[in-house]
Amino acid sequence: MSTLQKLSMIVAASENNVIGMKGDMPWRLSEDLKRFKRLTMGHHIIMGRKTFDSIGRLLPGRTTVIVTRQTEFEIEGARIAHSIEDAISICGQDDAPLVTGGAEIYRLALPWVSEIHLTRVHTMLEGDTLLPEIDWTRWELVDRSWHASDEKNSFDYSFETHRRIASPGAQSFIR
Ligand SMILES: NC(=O)c1ccc[n+]([C@@H]2O[C@H](COP(=O)([O-])OP(=O)(O)OC[C@H]3O[C@@H](n4cnc5c(N)ncnc54)[C@H](OP(=O)(O)O)[C@@H]3O)[C@@H](O)[C@H]2O)c1
């Protein structure tokens, strides 16, 4: 029997779509980290090997699926996938797996993603890693909240949730 399942993506991006700089994120947003924890806790998180390297450890309470082309790559306690399709199927019966970046893995996963949790960081800055192009006319904004910067959050930011407007074969994956 095949299972129809949701796949979400979670990402923070500046106004000019920067998501990374020199292997890290170019801001400190404590509330974004809390939101990330809340949405990912108990679920599979799919990430590229470079994003795993930048985090430097497995995140507790989640099953990390690392995507790499390296056939010998192993991390104790993580699942390893050699394609985005393998990564998605490793998520099994999880009802809310998430793609957690970076840019290469967002680009590969986007065709299967039906929901995007975007933190829009309200600044323009330089970076070396960009959010892949997304045709936002095909997505519906279903939730948005704006927040001011403070001592623990370096810029104003908005939490947004976007759902893909139904189009055949695009918003879900079938196993
Ligand atoms: N703002 C955010 O929300 C956010 C979230 C996550 C990450 N980031 C940032 O994004 C940056 C990292 O992103 P990135 O795009 O450079 O790297 P990435 O997507 O994290 O990882 C790239 C790696 O994924 C593997 N890979 C890519 N395509 C593959 C394929 N078709 N099959 C198998 N494996 C494949 C390769 O690993 P191997 O080289 O091992 O083969 C590749 O080097 C960092 O600056 C990080 O801080 C930002």
The ligand as an ORCA input file, in Angstrom:
! r2SCAN-3c Opt
* xyz 0 1
  N      19.329     29.794      6.655
  C      18.973     28.531      6.795
  O      17.833     28.219      7.153
  C      19.974     27.450      6.514
  C      19.627     26.103      6.688
  C      20.581     25.127      6.414
  C      21.845     25.504      5.980
  N      22.150     26.814      5.830
  C      23.465     27.237      5.337
  O      23.652     26.693      4.038
  C      25.048     26.476      3.832
  C      25.251     25.027      3.381
  O      24.473     24.791      2.200
  P      25.126     24.150      0.882
  O      24.157     24.290     -0.232
  O      26.503     24.686      0.692
  O      25.322     22.622      1.291
  P      24.268     21.481      1.749
  O      23.057     21.520      0.870
  O      24.080     21.523      3.216
  O      25.118     20.161      1.470
  C      25.692     19.936      0.195
  C      26.173     18.503      0.154
  O      25.058     17.613     -0.025
  C      25.494     16.480     -0.752
  N      24.736     16.418     -1.998
  C      24.353     17.437     -2.804
  N      23.687     16.965     -3.883
  C      23.639     15.619     -3.750
  C      23.087     14.569     -4.549
  N      22.452     14.815     -5.699
  N      23.221     13.298     -4.120
  C      23.872     13.031     -2.958
  N      24.424     13.982     -2.170
  C      24.309     15.261     -2.555
  C      26.985     16.676     -1.046
  O      27.687     16.102      0.048
  P      29.166     15.483     -0.133
  O      30.040     16.629     -0.507
  O      29.486     14.880      1.199
  O      29.040     14.448     -1.236
  C      27.101     18.194     -1.016
  O      28.430     18.658     -0.783
  C      25.728     26.832      5.132
  O      26.197     28.184      5.067
  C      24.613     26.728      6.156
  O      24.855     27.528      7.300
  C      21.244     27.791      6.081
*
